[in-house]
Amino acid sequence: MTTTILQLSHLILSFAFLVAYLDHPGLVDATPDDDSYWLLRIKSEFIDPLGALDTWLQETSMCTWNGITCGDDKKHIISLNLSNSGLNGAISPHFSKLTFLETLDLSLNSLSGPIPPDIGNLGNLKELRLFSNSINGTVPPQIALLRQLEVLRIGDNLLTGEALQKVGALSELRVLGLAYCNFNGSIPKEIGNLKKLMFLDLQQNSFDGEIPEEIGGCNELRSFAASNNRFEGRIPTTIGLLSSLQILNLANNSLSGAITPELSHLSKLKYLNLQGNELGGEIPVELNGLDQLEILDLSRNNLSGNISLLNSNLRNLEVLALSENLFTTIPPNLCIKNSNLHQLFLADNNISGGFPEHILNCSSLLQLDLSGNSISGALPPSLDSLQSLTDLLLNNNSFTGEIPPQIGNMSNLNSLFLFGNMITGGIPPEIGKLQQLTTLYLYDNQMSGPIPRQLTNCSSLADLDFFGNRFSGSIPPTIGKLKNLVNLLLRQNELSGTIPSSLGYCRKLQRLVLADNMLSGPIPPTFGFLSELFLVTLYNNSLSGPIPESLHHLKNLSIVNFSHNRLSGSIAPFSGSNSLTKLDLTNNSFSGSIPSTLSTNLIRLRLAHNSLAGGIPLHFSQLKQLQLLDLSFNNLTGELDTDLSGLTSLEHFLLSNNRLSGPIPTWLGRITKLGELDLSSNSFSANIPPEIGNCSKLLKLSLRNNMLSGPIPPEIGNLYLLNVLNLQRNNLSGGIPPTIQQCRKLYELRLSENSLSGPIPSEIGTLGELQVVLDLSFNQLSDKIPSSLGNLMKLERLNLSSNKLEGEIPPSLGKLSSLHRLNLSSNHLRGQLLSNFAGFPSNSFLNNDGLCGPPLISCSELSLKARKRLSESQIAGIIVAIVFTSTLICLSLMYTMARIWWNWRKVAISCSEKGGFEQKKEGEDWVYGEEIAKSSDHHFWNSNSMALVPSQSKQVSDSDTARIFQFKWSSAAAKK
């Protein structure tokens, strides 16, 4: 009995195992003959971050796995759908082993790699969906082996090559989706073999060539979308044979010719889009037969003539887009009452005349766009008959007059675009009734008057732009009621008064533009509440006072321009936002030091024309994205000891008109993107560092008005792109380096007021782009003017004055036809001036004694004058010599006669005392004679010769003495 029971237990257990096996064959190891084997191999090759394949387990039946549909035999699968499962990796070639598969859907994942060619082995496959992945490579030709294929959707991938060459073999295709890839090539004629094709989507590729006439063979085609390709030629007339077609989209190609009238045969057509081609001629009147048409877009073509579309026929038409064509008029019967037309776009045509009031019959209109035409006159008061209108675009026309107050009756209006006209007058207060209005653009008109307070009742307003009008008065103090305001643009008006503090309660405000007005007073502290503000421009006003500390809380602030005001105090409140990219505070009265905590995301920083002091903060070395740094016209001091070489994006570095000193740092040479460097009007000293030559993208270099010395480094020639070089007013010496010829794009060169010497390099004549000025004045340049300067055909100003140039002016300078200012004065030039120079003022050539010819004196006069100067100088020399000699003689005679008279007087007195001359002792004569000889300084008067001669002896003979006395006595007797 026990044995029987035991045998029965074994039998039941064996039966249970058999049943379990039959129900769950996966409980035993799968073999290559089973699909589960290959599915597990496929699973192992996928990356499955979302766990979509977690149910794929060997110990469970594959028919229970996610995405699997088994066939009746439970051994093979017929459908695998893993769409939108978050899978990564490549498509496994093991899919080709699933030979019973009819549907494979791996769409909307992140798969990459190519489509495996082995997929052509799936002979039973009817649907292949691989769209919206990152699959690359080309479409394998083995796809053509899938003769049962009905749906092929592989678009929105990175696939390339010619995808349509073998498509004609897939005669069972109903859906072909190849959109949004990089396919090229043309549509083959075999496309006509696809008699069952219903949906053909080729959008957004690079297909080219003509659309073949054979497309008309796709009898069942309902949707043909081939927009955004390179198709050309005419629209094939055979498209008119596609009687089932409902959607035809050929937009944004290069189709040309006229619109074929055969399109009117597409009686089921609901959507026709031909925009963005080169179609011309008129719209075929036959298109009025498309009574099912709902959307017609013919914009951005070259269509002209009459708009022959009749709304009375196209009763289902909801959207008519004819913008950017050449239409000149709008037909009066375009609109009828009770039509279904919701959108009418006629922008950017050549429509002129007054407002087409028959459009007001389209009472169903929601959107009307007549912008970019030449429509003139006043806006009709009856505009409010379009009660359903939500968007009215009349911008960029020639409308005049005032906005009619009836505009306030258009209660559904969301957007009103009237910018770019000549509308005058004020904003009607009735506009405050438009509670749905979100966008109001009135910029670029001639409107004036105050901004009405009623406008702040438009509680839905988000965008307000009044730029470029003449609005005056103050900003409404109730502006804070516009709680939904995102953009407030009031630039370039005549608004005055203070900025209302209530503006700080527009908490959604992102852009605030109040520049170019006459606003005054302080910036309201309530600005600190505008937490979403990222752009604020207040430049060109008269705002004053300090920056409110509350601005430190604006963490989203990105663009700030407060330039050209009267603001003062510290700029520290701007250091609160690390989102700040552009900060312009130029031309104010800010003082103190530059904050060391400004945003590291700054791209442009302009602090010029203030009273900032101190040095450049060390923190600036962290501004890695900075492209423009302008600190000019301040009171900055010290040396440039902050190494900014890490600012690899810096393109403009402007420090002019400060009090910076010390040497120009060599680290400037490591800022290789630098395009403008201006260190002028400081106290920089020492040499110009040759490392400047490493800034190969430099366009402007200005170091003028410093105390730089030494030579101009030859490395300056490495600045191949340089347009402006200004080194004037320094102490530079040495010669002008010939390497300057490598700066081929120079159009302004100023080296004046230095101590440069040597000749002007002839290489300067190779700088053919020099145009604005070549100024080498007030140096020590010598030698001749190089004739190569005559090659500077674009040069407008040339100044070589106050040097030591010599020789004649080279004739080649006469070719400088663009020259209108010339200064060669204060040199040593000679010769005749060129005839071309006669029109220049004479002071252009003064202080060159050897120059002649107009506008100076003629060369013949100069020569005669020179000869006269020679003759006159000789005569003058003779006269001077005679006068000098005569003067000496006269002085000698006067002196001698005075001595003789004095001596005679003494003798006469002596004789009178002793009884006359005869009583004189003989010895006394010798004594007297000696006195005469001594007193005459070894000279005596020779009465015979009348000349002053040296004495031959210290003693005077008796005869000579007697002769002297005889002469004097006789003279005295004669006088008596």
Summary of the structure (lengths in Angstrom):
residues: 976
radius of gyration: 51.7
end to end distance: 210.2
largest distance: 216.3
contacts: 3286
relative contact order: 0.02
helix: 28%
strand: 24%
